[in-house]
Amino acid sequence: EVLNKDRFKPDDKMGHTRLSLHPIVSASRLRRALKNSAGAEETKMRKVIPGRDNCLVRDSFVRCVKGEIVQEVWLRLCDVKSGELELKLKWVDVSSPTQPPSPHMRV
């Protein structure tokens, strides 16, 4: 959910968007399995295309950049006349054996 933060009145809802974190989670697991923490400056690991399960405006790539898993996304806002949101996601590996990460997120 995206809000317009106001100082003197309630925040205005500006829409919401959806994005699955499954591609970035699986790329992180693949990097760990291949031990790809060094080497190539940048490696494209996965391509995510716009579809019914996400609000992507255009194709997005999950990349390994200097050992870090990143994904840049351009998302369309839903339930509004128009609006888009550009995000850069970075996977921070703090996984715990008792709680695996959830592959879905609502922004």
Biopython code that builds the backbone (N, CA, C, O; Angstrom):
import numpy as np
from Bio.PDB.StructureBuilder import StructureBuilder

atoms = [
    (1, "GLU", "N", (0.841, -1.164, 0.000)),
    (1, "GLU", "CA", (0.000, 0.000, 0.000)),
    (1, "GLU", "C", (0.894, 1.237, 0.000)),
    (1, "GLU", "O", (1.868, 1.316, 0.749)),
    (2, "VAL", "N", (0.552, 2.188, -0.840)),
    (2, "VAL", "CA", (1.320, 3.422, -0.961)),
    (2, "VAL", "C", (0.467, 4.558, -0.410)),
    (2, "VAL", "O", (-0.695, 4.720, -0.784)),
    (3, "LEU", "N", (1.066, 5.343, 0.490)),
    (3, "LEU", "CA", (0.355, 6.448, 1.129)),
    (3, "LEU", "C", (1.057, 7.763, 0.856)),
    (3, "LEU", "O", (2.281, 7.817, 0.740)),
    (4, "ASN", "N", (0.264, 8.831, 0.754)),
    (4, "ASN", "CA", (0.789, 10.183, 0.669)),
    (4, "ASN", "C", (0.800, 10.714, 2.093)),
    (4, "ASN", "O", (-0.258, 10.975, 2.666)),
    (5, "LYS", "N", (1.968, 10.874, 2.660)),
    (5, "LYS", "CA", (2.087, 11.293, 4.063)),
    (5, "LYS", "C", (1.836, 12.795, 4.181)),
    (5, "LYS", "O", (2.512, 13.607, 3.550)),
    (6, "ASP", "N", (0.851, 13.141, 5.001)),
    (6, "ASP", "CA", (0.515, 14.537, 5.256)),
    (6, "ASP", "C", (0.851, 14.879, 6.701)),
    (6, "ASP", "O", (0.762, 14.031, 7.589)),
    (7, "ARG", "N", (1.230, 16.110, 6.920)),
    (7, "ARG", "CA", (1.623, 16.538, 8.262)),
    (7, "ARG", "C", (0.405, 16.853, 9.141)),
    (7, "ARG", "O", (0.381, 16.471, 10.310)),
    (8, "PHE", "N", (-0.593, 17.537, 8.601)),
    (8, "PHE", "CA", (-1.688, 18.033, 9.431)),
    (8, "PHE", "C", (-3.021, 17.326, 9.207)),
    (8, "PHE", "O", (-4.012, 17.688, 9.842)),
    (9, "LYS", "N", (-3.074, 16.347, 8.338)),
    (9, "LYS", "CA", (-4.311, 15.598, 8.123)),
    (9, "LYS", "C", (-3.961, 14.130, 7.874)),
    (9, "LYS", "O", (-2.794, 13.798, 7.667)),
    (10, "PRO", "N", (-4.952, 13.265, 7.892)),
    (10, "PRO", "CA", (-4.670, 11.831, 7.706)),
    (10, "PRO", "C", (-3.983, 11.559, 6.358)),
    (10, "PRO", "O", (-4.213, 12.262, 5.374)),
    (11, "ASP", "N", (-3.140, 10.526, 6.341)),
    (11, "ASP", "CA", (-2.450, 10.147, 5.112)),
    (11, "ASP", "C", (-3.456, 9.670, 4.070)),
    (11, "ASP", "O", (-4.440, 9.013, 4.409)),
    (12, "ASP", "N", (-3.210, 10.000, 2.801)),
    (12, "ASP", "CA", (-4.083, 9.600, 1.702)),
    (12, "ASP", "C", (-3.565, 8.314, 1.077)),
    (12, "ASP", "O", (-2.372, 8.179, 0.808)),
    (13, "LYS", "N", (-4.487, 7.356, 0.844)),
    (13, "LYS", "CA", (-4.112, 6.137, 0.134)),
    (13, "LYS", "C", (-3.908, 6.483, -1.333)),
    (13, "LYS", "O", (-4.736, 7.160, -1.943)),
    (14, "MET", "N", (-2.800, 6.013, -1.893)),
    (14, "MET", "CA", (-2.504, 6.297, -3.297)),
    (14, "MET", "C", (-2.536, 5.036, -4.148)),
    (14, "MET", "O", (-2.243, 5.092, -5.342)),
    (15, "GLY", "N", (-2.884, 3.906, -3.557)),
    (15, "GLY", "CA", (-2.963, 2.657, -4.296)),
    (15, "GLY", "C", (-2.140, 1.573, -3.624)),
    (15, "GLY", "O", (-1.570, 1.774, -2.552)),
    (16, "HIS", "N", (-2.090, 0.417, -4.278)),
    (16, "HIS", "CA", (-1.283, -0.693, -3.786)),
    (16, "HIS", "C", (-0.716, -1.445, -4.986)),
    (16, "HIS", "O", (-1.117, -1.217, -6.127)),
    (17, "THR", "N", (0.209, -2.331, -4.709)),
    (17, "THR", "CA", (0.832, -3.111, -5.769)),
    (17, "THR", "C", (1.232, -4.472, -5.212)),
    (17, "THR", "O", (1.275, -4.658, -3.996)),
    (18, "ARG", "N", (1.527, -5.429, -6.100)),
    (18, "ARG", "CA", (1.918, -6.782, -5.700)),
    (18, "ARG", "C", (3.226, -7.162, -6.371)),
    (18, "ARG", "O", (3.504, -6.780, -7.508)),
    (19, "LEU", "N", (4.018, -7.923, -5.633)),
    (19, "LEU", "CA", (5.274, -8.425, -6.180)),
    (19, "LEU", "C", (5.642, -9.706, -5.449)),
    (19, "LEU", "O", (5.663, -9.737, -4.219)),
    (20, "SER", "N", (5.927, -10.750, -6.191)),
    (20, "SER", "CA", (6.376, -12.000, -5.587)),
    (20, "SER", "C", (7.874, -11.912, -5.322)),
    (20, "SER", "O", (8.641, -11.481, -6.183)),
    (21, "LEU", "N", (8.277, -12.316, -4.144)),
    (21, "LEU", "CA", (9.696, -12.352, -3.803)),
    (21, "LEU", "C", (10.319, -13.699, -4.148)),
    (21, "LEU", "O", (11.512, -13.905, -3.928)),
    (22, "HIS", "N", (9.520, -14.616, -4.688)),
    (22, "HIS", "CA", (10.033, -15.947, -5.017)),
    (22, "HIS", "C", (11.258, -15.909, -5.939)),
    (22, "HIS", "O", (12.214, -16.639, -5.677)),
    (23, "PRO", "N", (11.279, -15.100, -6.998)),
    (23, "PRO", "CA", (12.468, -15.073, -7.867)),
    (23, "PRO", "C", (13.747, -14.645, -7.149)),
    (23, "PRO", "O", (14.806, -15.224, -7.392)),
    (24, "ILE", "N", (13.669, -13.654, -6.279)),
    (24, "ILE", "CA", (14.874, -13.188, -5.589)),
    (24, "ILE", "C", (15.300, -14.194, -4.508)),
    (24, "ILE", "O", (16.492, -14.356, -4.247)),
    (25, "VAL", "N", (14.322, -14.870, -3.881)),
    (25, "VAL", "CA", (14.637, -15.903, -2.888)),
    (25, "VAL", "C", (15.327, -17.083, -3.566)),
    (25, "VAL", "O", (16.343, -17.576, -3.078)),
    (26, "SER", "N", (14.770, -17.537, -4.698)),
    (26, "SER", "CA", (15.383, -18.684, -5.383)),
    (26, "SER", "C", (16.756, -18.327, -5.944)),
    (26, "SER", "O", (17.641, -19.183, -5.981)),
    (27, "ALA", "N", (16.953, -17.090, -6.378)),
    (27, "ALA", "CA", (18.279, -16.668, -6.858)),
    (27, "ALA", "C", (19.284, -16.667, -5.713)),
    (27, "ALA", "O", (20.451, -17.007, -5.908)),
    (28, "SER", "N", (18.838, -16.290, -4.529)),
    (28, "SER", "CA", (19.720, -16.315, -3.363)),
    (28, "SER", "C", (20.128, -17.742, -3.024)),
    (28, "SER", "O", (21.290, -18.007, -2.715)),
    (29, "ARG", "N", (19.169, -18.656, -3.083)),
    (29, "ARG", "CA", (19.480, -20.073, -2.827)),
    (29, "ARG", "C", (20.429, -20.614, -3.882)),
    (29, "ARG", "O", (21.353, -21.362, -3.565)),
    (30, "LEU", "N", (20.206, -20.240, -5.135)),
    (30, "LEU", "CA", (21.084, -20.688, -6.216)),
    (30, "LEU", "C", (22.498, -20.151, -6.023)),
    (30, "LEU", "O", (23.472, -20.877, -6.221)),
    (31, "ARG", "N", (22.612, -18.895, -5.643)),
    (31, "ARG", "CA", (23.939, -18.307, -5.406)),
    (31, "ARG", "C", (24.660, -19.061, -4.301)),
    (31, "ARG", "O", (25.854, -19.343, -4.410)),
    (32, "ARG", "N", (23.926, -19.391, -3.227)),
    (32, "ARG", "CA", (24.530, -20.152, -2.129)),
    (32, "ARG", "C", (24.953, -21.542, -2.580)),
    (32, "ARG", "O", (26.023, -22.022, -2.207)),
    (33, "ALA", "N", (24.105, -22.195, -3.392)),
    (33, "ALA", "CA", (24.416, -23.546, -3.867)),
    (33, "ALA", "C", (25.637, -23.540, -4.781)),
    (33, "ALA", "O", (26.453, -24.462, -4.745)),
    (34, "LEU", "N", (25.757, -22.499, -5.598)),
    (34, "LEU", "CA", (26.889, -22.404, -6.528)),
    (34, "LEU", "C", (28.084, -21.704, -5.908)),
    (34, "LEU", "O", (29.161, -21.643, -6.501)),
    (35, "LYS", "N", (27.881, -21.171, -4.697)),
    (35, "LYS", "CA", (28.926, -20.404, -4.004)),
    (35, "LYS", "C", (29.443, -19.269, -4.886)),
    (35, "LYS", "O", (30.646, -19.034, -4.994)),
    (36, "ASN", "N", (28.495, -18.575, -5.512)),
    (36, "ASN", "CA", (28.805, -17.482, -6.434)),
    (36, "ASN", "C", (28.846, -16.160, -5.671)),
    (36, "ASN", "O", (28.042, -15.264, -5.930)),
    (37, "SER", "N", (29.775, -16.042, -4.739)),
    (37, "SER", "CA", (29.858, -14.798, -3.972)),
    (37, "SER", "C", (30.911, -13.861, -4.533)),
    (37, "SER", "O", (30.950, -12.686, -4.168)),
    (38, "ALA", "N", (31.744, -14.348, -5.391)),
    (38, "ALA", "CA", (32.787, -13.514, -6.000)),
    (38, "ALA", "C", (32.881, -13.898, -7.470)),
    (38, "ALA", "O", (32.104, -14.720, -7.956)),
    (39, "GLY", "N", (33.803, -13.319, -8.150)),
    (39, "GLY", "CA", (33.980, -13.662, -9.558)),
    (39, "GLY", "C", (33.463, -12.571, -10.455)),
    (39, "GLY", "O", (33.958, -11.444, -10.433)),
    (40, "ALA", "N", (32.451, -12.910, -11.253)),
    (40, "ALA", "CA", (31.921, -11.967, -12.229)),
    (40, "ALA", "C", (31.400, -10.705, -11.547)),
    (40, "ALA", "O", (30.829, -10.760, -10.459)),
    (41, "GLU", "N", (31.606, -9.591, -12.197)),
    (41, "GLU", "CA", (31.137, -8.301, -11.680)),
    (41, "GLU", "C", (29.609, -8.284, -11.579)),
    (41, "GLU", "O", (29.047, -7.799, -10.597)),
    (42, "GLU", "N", (28.943, -8.825, -12.615)),
    (42, "GLU", "CA", (27.478, -8.866, -12.630)),
    (42, "GLU", "C", (27.009, -10.070, -13.428)),
    (42, "GLU", "O", (27.501, -10.331, -14.526)),
    (43, "THR", "N", (26.042, -10.810, -12.860)),
    (43, "THR", "CA", (25.476, -11.977, -13.528)),
    (43, "THR", "C", (23.965, -11.890, -13.461)),
    (43, "THR", "O", (23.403, -11.750, -12.375)),
    (44, "LYS", "N", (23.285, -11.973, -14.621)),
    (44, "LYS", "CA", (21.825, -12.038, -14.631)),
    (44, "LYS", "C", (21.448, -13.465, -14.267)),
    (44, "LYS", "O", (21.866, -14.416, -14.927)),
    (45, "MET", "N", (20.655, -13.606, -13.212)),
    (45, "MET", "CA", (20.306, -14.932, -12.724)),
    (45, "MET", "C", (18.894, -15.347, -13.117)),
    (45, "MET", "O", (18.616, -16.536, -13.274)),
    (46, "ARG", "N", (18.007, -14.378, -13.276)),
    (46, "ARG", "CA", (16.625, -14.711, -13.556)),
    (46, "ARG", "C", (15.920, -13.528, -14.193)),
    (46, "ARG", "O", (16.187, -12.376, -13.852)),
    (47, "LYS", "N", (15.019, -13.819, -15.118)),
    (47, "LYS", "CA", (14.203, -12.784, -15.755)),
    (47, "LYS", "C", (12.768, -12.957, -15.270)),
    (47, "LYS", "O", (12.232, -14.065, -15.284)),
    (48, "VAL", "N", (12.152, -11.867, -14.844)),
    (48, "VAL", "CA", (10.759, -11.885, -14.389)),
    (48, "VAL", "C", (9.969, -11.013, -15.351)),
    (48, "VAL", "O", (10.307, -9.850, -15.570)),
    (49, "ILE", "N", (8.916, -11.581, -15.922)),
    (49, "ILE", "CA", (8.123, -10.834, -16.899)),
    (49, "ILE", "C", (6.786, -10.414, -16.282)),
    (49, "ILE", "O", (6.305, -11.063, -15.353)),
    (50, "PRO", "N", (6.185, -9.339, -16.788)),
    (50, "PRO", "CA", (4.879, -8.916, -16.288)),
    (50, "PRO", "C", (3.847, -10.024, -16.478)),
    (50, "PRO", "O", (3.840, -10.714, -17.498)),
    (51, "GLY", "N", (2.983, -10.184, -15.489)),
    (51, "GLY", "CA", (1.958, -11.223, -15.568)),
    (51, "GLY", "C", (0.833, -10.959, -14.586)),
    (51, "GLY", "O", (0.798, -9.920, -13.926)),
    (52, "ARG", "N", (-0.096, -11.919, -14.495)),
    (52, "ARG", "CA", (-1.247, -11.764, -13.600)),
    (52, "ARG", "C", (-0.873, -11.813, -12.126)),
    (52, "ARG", "O", (-1.593, -11.278, -11.283)),
    (53, "ASP", "N", (0.260, -12.457, -11.808)),
    (53, "ASP", "CA", (0.652, -12.614, -10.405)),
    (53, "ASP", "C", (1.520, -11.468, -9.894)),
    (53, "ASP", "O", (1.978, -11.502, -8.752)),
    (54, "ASN", "N", (1.751, -10.451, -10.730)),
    (54, "ASN", "CA", (2.545, -9.296, -10.291)),
    (54, "ASN", "C", (2.016, -8.038, -10.967)),
    (54, "ASN", "O", (1.142, -8.120, -11.831)),
    (55, "CYS", "N", (2.524, -6.908, -10.594)),
    (55, "CYS", "CA", (2.105, -5.622, -11.168)),
    (55, "CYS", "C", (3.254, -4.976, -11.931)),
    (55, "CYS", "O", (3.341, -3.750, -12.012)),
    (56, "LEU", "N", (4.133, -5.801, -12.490)),
    (56, "LEU", "CA", (5.283, -5.257, -13.215)),
    (56, "LEU", "C", (4.844, -4.501, -14.458)),
    (56, "LEU", "O", (3.937, -4.928, -15.172)),
    (57, "VAL", "N", (5.495, -3.376, -14.706)),
    (57, "VAL", "CA", (5.250, -2.594, -15.913)),
    (57, "VAL", "C", (6.073, -3.168, -17.061)),
    (57, "VAL", "O", (5.623, -3.196, -18.207)),
    (58, "ARG", "N", (7.294, -3.630, -16.739)),
    (58, "ARG", "CA", (8.186, -4.189, -17.764)),
    (58, "ARG", "C", (9.031, -5.303, -17.145)),
    (58, "ARG", "O", (8.996, -5.528, -15.936)),
    (59, "ASP", "N", (9.784, -5.990, -17.994)),
    (59, "ASP", "CA", (10.643, -7.084, -17.537)),
    (59, "ASP", "C", (11.587, -6.613, -16.441)),
    (59, "ASP", "O", (12.021, -5.461, -16.422)),
    (60, "SER", "N", (11.892, -7.519, -15.539)),
    (60, "SER", "CA", (12.798, -7.234, -14.437)),
    (60, "SER", "C", (13.806, -8.374, -14.345)),
    (60, "SER", "O", (13.457, -9.532, -14.574)),
    (61, "PHE", "N", (15.042, -8.055, -14.013)),
    (61, "PHE", "CA", (16.079, -9.075, -13.895)),
    (61, "PHE", "C", (16.566, -9.161, -12.457)),
    (61, "PHE", "O", (16.817, -8.144, -11.811)),
    (62, "VAL", "N", (16.695, -10.394, -11.964)),
    (62, "VAL", "CA", (17.346, -10.636, -10.683)),
    (62, "VAL", "C", (18.806, -10.857, -11.028)),
    (62, "VAL", "O", (19.135, -11.731, -11.829)),
    (63, "ARG", "N", (19.686, -10.061, -10.420)),
    (63, "ARG", "CA", (21.108, -10.102, -10.766)),
    (63, "ARG", "C", (21.953, -10.315, -9.520)),
    (63, "ARG", "O", (21.562, -9.966, -8.407)),
    (64, "CYS", "N", (23.110, -10.892, -9.742)),
    (64, "CYS", "CA", (24.118, -10.983, -8.691)),
    (64, "CYS", "C", (25.171, -9.941, -9.046)),
    (64, "CYS", "O", (25.867, -10.075, -10.053)),
    (65, "VAL", "N", (25.286, -8.907, -8.225)),
    (65, "VAL", "CA", (26.221, -7.806, -8.465)),
    (65, "VAL", "C", (27.211, -7.769, -7.307)),
    (65, "VAL", "O", (26.851, -7.460, -6.172)),
    (66, "LYS", "N", (28.443, -8.085, -7.611)),
    (66, "LYS", "CA", (29.507, -8.104, -6.590)),
    (66, "LYS", "C", (29.108, -8.938, -5.377)),
    (66, "LYS", "O", (29.355, -8.552, -4.235)),
    (67, "GLY", "N", (28.489, -10.084, -5.640)),
    (67, "GLY", "CA", (28.113, -11.002, -4.569)),
    (67, "GLY", "C", (26.783, -10.716, -3.911)),
    (67, "GLY", "O", (26.366, -11.472, -3.034)),
    (68, "GLU", "N", (26.089, -9.634, -4.306)),
    (68, "GLU", "CA", (24.798, -9.287, -3.719)),
    (68, "GLU", "C", (23.684, -9.548, -4.724)),
    (68, "GLU", "O", (23.838, -9.283, -5.916)),
    (69, "ILE", "N", (22.563, -10.068, -4.237)),
    (69, "ILE", "CA", (21.408, -10.332, -5.084)),
    (69, "ILE", "C", (20.531, -9.082, -5.083)),
    (69, "ILE", "O", (20.089, -8.628, -4.028)),
    (70, "VAL", "N", (20.282, -8.529, -6.267)),
    (70, "VAL", "CA", (19.469, -7.317, -6.399)),
    (70, "VAL", "C", (18.446, -7.491, -7.516)),
    (70, "VAL", "O", (18.643, -8.280, -8.440)),
    (71, "GLN", "N", (17.362, -6.748, -7.415)),
    (71, "GLN", "CA", (16.337, -6.735, -8.454)),
    (71, "GLN", "C", (15.748, -5.336, -8.516)),
    (71, "GLN", "O", (15.309, -4.790, -7.503)),
    (72, "GLU", "N", (15.740, -4.765, -9.702)),
    (72, "GLU", "CA", (15.095, -3.472, -9.915)),
    (72, "GLU", "C", (13.745, -3.738, -10.559)),
    (72, "GLU", "O", (13.652, -4.464, -11.549)),
    (73, "VAL", "N", (12.696, -3.147, -9.992)),
    (73, "VAL", "CA", (11.342, -3.381, -10.486)),
    (73, "VAL", "C", (10.632, -2.052, -10.716)),
    (73, "VAL", "O", (10.873, -1.063, -10.023)),
    (74, "TRP", "N", (9.763, -2.062, -11.697)),
    (74, "TRP", "CA", (8.899, -0.919, -11.991)),
    (74, "TRP", "C", (7.484, -1.455, -11.873)),
    (74, "TRP", "O", (7.055, -2.261, -12.699)),
    (75, "LEU", "N", (6.748, -1.013, -10.847)),
    (75, "LEU", "CA", (5.437, -1.562, -10.531)),
    (75, "LEU", "C", (4.323, -0.574, -10.824)),
    (75, "LEU", "O", (4.469, 0.630, -10.614)),
    (76, "ARG", "N", (3.210, -1.099, -11.312)),
    (76, "ARG", "CA", (2.014, -0.296, -11.560)),
    (76, "ARG", "C", (1.171, -0.306, -10.281)),
    (76, "ARG", "O", (0.979, -1.358, -9.670)),
    (77, "LEU", "N", (0.672, 0.856, -9.880)),
    (77, "LEU", "CA", (-0.221, 0.932, -8.727)),
    (77, "LEU", "C", (-1.620, 0.488, -9.137)),
    (77, "LEU", "O", (-2.080, 0.813, -10.232)),
    (78, "CYS", "N", (-2.294, -0.250, -8.265)),
    (78, "CYS", "CA", (-3.642, -0.752, -8.525)),
    (78, "CYS", "C", (-4.670, 0.091, -7.779)),
    (78, "CYS", "O", (-4.357, 0.759, -6.793)),
    (79, "ASP", "N", (-5.899, 0.042, -8.273)),
    (79, "ASP", "CA", (-7.036, 0.742, -7.667)),
    (79, "ASP", "C", (-6.858, 2.254, -7.626)),
    (79, "ASP", "O", (-7.369, 2.919, -6.725)),
    (80, "VAL", "N", (-6.136, 2.793, -8.596)),
    (80, "VAL", "CA", (-5.993, 4.240, -8.769)),
    (80, "VAL", "C", (-6.057, 4.533, -10.260)),
    (80, "VAL", "O", (-5.908, 3.631, -11.085)),
    (81, "LYS", "N", (-6.279, 5.797, -10.599)),
    (81, "LYS", "CA", (-6.354, 6.177, -12.005)),
    (81, "LYS", "C", (-5.029, 5.907, -12.714)),
    (81, "LYS", "O", (-5.013, 5.343, -13.808)),
    (82, "SER", "N", (-3.923, 6.306, -12.096)),
    (82, "SER", "CA", (-2.601, 6.044, -12.673)),
    (82, "SER", "C", (-1.557, 6.157, -11.574)),
    (82, "SER", "O", (-1.792, 6.768, -10.532)),
    (83, "GLY", "N", (-0.423, 5.569, -11.821)),
    (83, "GLY", "CA", (0.678, 5.670, -10.874)),
    (83, "GLY", "C", (1.609, 4.475, -10.987)),
    (83, "GLY", "O", (1.169, 3.346, -11.205)),
    (84, "GLU", "N", (2.878, 4.731, -10.838)),
    (84, "GLU", "CA", (3.890, 3.684, -10.899)),
    (84, "GLU", "C", (4.899, 3.905, -9.784)),
    (84, "GLU", "O", (5.057, 5.014, -9.274)),
    (85, "LEU", "N", (5.572, 2.831, -9.420)),
    (85, "LEU", "CA", (6.531, 2.850, -8.328)),
    (85, "LEU", "C", (7.779, 2.116, -8.791)),
    (85, "LEU", "O", (7.697, 0.987, -9.276)),
    (86, "GLU", "N", (8.930, 2.750, -8.643)),
    (86, "GLU", "CA", (10.196, 2.125, -9.023)),
    (86, "GLU", "C", (10.948, 1.757, -7.745)),
    (86, "GLU", "O", (11.155, 2.600, -6.872)),
    (87, "LEU", "N", (11.358, 0.482, -7.643)),
    (87, "LEU", "CA", (12.051, -0.007, -6.455)),
    (87, "LEU", "C", (13.311, -0.766, -6.838)),
    (87, "LEU", "O", (13.387, -1.362, -7.912)),
    (88, "LYS", "N", (14.288, -0.738, -5.960)),
    (88, "LYS", "CA", (15.467, -1.584, -6.094)),
    (88, "LYS", "C", (15.510, -2.454, -4.848)),
    (88, "LYS", "O", (15.677, -1.950, -3.737)),
    (89, "LEU", "N", (15.360, -3.759, -5.036)),
    (89, "LEU", "CA", (15.365, -4.704, -3.930)),
    (89, "LEU", "C", (16.748, -5.303, -3.791)),
    (89, "LEU", "O", (17.411, -5.592, -4.787)),
    (90, "LYS", "N", (17.182, -5.488, -2.562)),
    (90, "LYS", "CA", (18.477, -6.111, -2.288)),
    (90, "LYS", "C", (18.243, -7.201, -1.256)),
    (90, "LYS", "O", (17.694, -6.941, -0.185)),
    (91, "TRP", "N", (18.661, -8.427, -1.576)),
    (91, "TRP", "CA", (18.480, -9.550, -0.667)),
    (91, "TRP", "C", (19.553, -9.505, 0.409)),
    (91, "TRP", "O", (20.747, -9.495, 0.108)),
    (92, "VAL", "N", (19.121, -9.477, 1.665)),
    (92, "VAL", "CA", (20.033, -9.528, 2.804)),
    (92, "VAL", "C", (19.814, -10.887, 3.451)),
    (92, "VAL", "O", (18.728, -11.167, 3.958)),
    (93, "ASP", "N", (20.824, -11.721, 3.438)),
    (93, "ASP", "CA", (20.692, -13.098, 3.899)),
    (93, "ASP", "C", (20.835, -13.173, 5.414)),
    (93, "ASP", "O", (21.943, -13.209, 5.949)),
    (94, "VAL", "N", (19.691, -13.195, 6.094)),
    (94, "VAL", "CA", (19.671, -13.340, 7.548)),
    (94, "VAL", "C", (18.776, -14.521, 7.911)),
    (94, "VAL", "O", (18.163, -14.539, 8.978)),
    (95, "SER", "N", (18.705, -15.510, 7.016)),
    (95, "SER", "CA", (17.791, -16.633, 7.210)),
    (95, "SER", "C", (18.129, -17.416, 8.467)),
    (95, "SER", "O", (19.289, -17.614, 8.829)),
    (96, "SER", "N", (17.074, -17.840, 9.099)),
    (96, "SER", "CA", (17.181, -18.639, 10.315)),
    (96, "SER", "C", (16.651, -20.032, 9.996)),
    (96, "SER", "O", (15.675, -20.139, 9.253)),
    (97, "PRO", "N", (17.242, -21.098, 10.518)),
    (97, "PRO", "CA", (16.759, -22.441, 10.216)),
    (97, "PRO", "C", (15.342, -22.688, 10.721)),
    (97, "PRO", "O", (14.660, -23.575, 10.208)),
    (98, "THR", "N", (14.884, -21.927, 11.710)),
    (98, "THR", "CA", (13.539, -22.132, 12.240)),
    (98, "THR", "C", (12.485, -21.365, 11.467)),
    (98, "THR", "O", (11.309, -21.726, 11.521)),
    (99, "GLN", "N", (12.869, -20.311, 10.742)),
    (99, "GLN", "CA", (11.903, -19.505, 10.004)),
    (99, "GLN", "C", (12.398, -19.226, 8.600)),
    (99, "GLN", "O", (13.155, -18.277, 8.398)),
    (100, "PRO", "N", (11.984, -20.041, 7.601)),
    (100, "PRO", "CA", (12.379, -19.737, 6.231)),
    (100, "PRO", "C", (11.684, -18.471, 5.745)),
    (100, "PRO", "O", (10.586, -18.164, 6.209)),
    (101, "PRO", "N", (12.292, -17.729, 4.823)),
    (101, "PRO", "CA", (11.690, -16.490, 4.335)),
    (101, "PRO", "C", (10.431, -16.750, 3.527)),
    (101, "PRO", "O", (10.328, -17.766, 2.839)),
    (102, "SER", "N", (9.483, -15.846, 3.606)),
    (102, "SER", "CA", (8.257, -15.942, 2.825)),
    (102, "SER", "C", (8.513, -15.405, 1.424)),
    (102, "SER", "O", (9.076, -14.320, 1.277)),
    (103, "PRO", "N", (8.104, -16.154, 0.376)),
    (103, "PRO", "CA", (8.385, -15.706, -0.986)),
    (103, "PRO", "C", (7.394, -14.686, -1.536)),
    (103, "PRO", "O", (7.482, -14.341, -2.714)),
    (104, "HIS", "N", (6.454, -14.189, -0.732)),
    (104, "HIS", "CA", (5.474, -13.220, -1.233)),
    (104, "HIS", "C", (5.460, -11.987, -0.353)),
    (104, "HIS", "O", (5.621, -12.058, 0.866)),
    (105, "MET", "N", (5.264, -10.859, -1.004)),
    (105, "MET", "CA", (5.248, -9.592, -0.289)),
    (105, "MET", "C", (4.199, -8.703, -0.922)),
    (105, "MET", "O", (4.005, -8.737, -2.137)),
    (106, "ARG", "N", (3.540, -7.929, -0.132)),
    (106, "ARG", "CA", (2.595, -6.938, -0.650)),
    (106, "ARG", "C", (3.164, -5.578, -0.321)),
    (106, "ARG", "O", (3.351, -5.245, 0.849)),
    (107, "VAL", "N", (3.443, -4.778, -1.356)),
    (107, "VAL", "CA", (4.040, -3.453, -1.181)),
    (107, "VAL", "C", (2.936, -2.437, -1.107)),
    (107, "VAL", "O", (3.204, -1.244, -0.960)),
]
sb = StructureBuilder()
sb.init_structure("model")
sb.init_model(0)
sb.init_chain("A")
sb.init_seg("    ")
for serial, (resi, resn, name, xyz) in enumerate(atoms, 1):
    if name == "N":
        sb.init_residue(resn, " ", resi, " ")
    sb.init_atom(name, np.array(xyz, "f"), 0.0, 1.0, " ", f" {name:<3s}", serial, name[0])
structure = sb.get_structure()
